Amino acid sequence: MRAFSKNEGGAWSIVGLGDGERMLAFDIETTGLDMEQNRITCACAYDACGVERAFVFKPEGSRRTDHPRDYGFGGGWGDPEEFMALLDAAPRLCAFNGVRFDVPFIAKQWRAPDERVGGWMRKLFDPFEASRTALQRTFPLERLLHSNGLQGKTGSGLAAIAMAREGRFDELADYCMHDTRVTHAASSLPVIALPEYQRPNRRSSARPMCQTQAPRY
């Protein structure tokens, strides 16, 4: 578990990975929150050493019939194995709510074996999960970015669902990649300021956790 600290004003922070440690940030977009019924529509990976890859996956019922633009992998529809190979090769990983959403969704959707998924989990830094586990405090990515003076999100998960359904894959890839880049920026800070506690808003559009317990690998 990473170190937490609390200042005189009562604000919490967590030790980040810092710029000196190479890591790969990743994020996915899906057609919904149900790992049994919904599908991954986009997966992005980014590090500060030249990796910037977006993979799009055409969902059933999409209005788009042509191939999307070249996102850095030669064009066409994405290859799940190629994306997962990036996770395998990275010395460290970071994601926001990756422990309870992204990784389990990838494992379920693309039938990744437990041994492979366990390798991702052991090297994954997830500030959302760290705060939830140690402080019983959760927050959307937008608030974490604001607390650290970083550029905010460009949209919402609900908007991303509509982008995929309407065949707006260029927008979807850009949105997902932006979230991936800002997650990398936040995780690269030497100290990450955590947002002040707020009571959960039942009307919030923030992507919730899909499981009550973290998966074990």
Buried (B, 14 or more C-beta within 10 A) or exposed (E): EEEBEEEEEEBBBBBBBEEEEEBBBBBBBBBEBEBEEBBBBBBBBBBBEEBBBBBBBBBEEBEBEEEBEEBBBEEEEBEBEBBBEBBEEBEBBBBBBBBBBBBBBBBBBBEBEEEBBBBBBEBBBBBBBBBBEBBEBBBBBBBBBBBBEBEEBBBBBEBBBEBBBEBBBBBBBBBBBBBBBBBBBBBBBEEBBBBEEEEEEEEEEBBBBBEEEBBEB
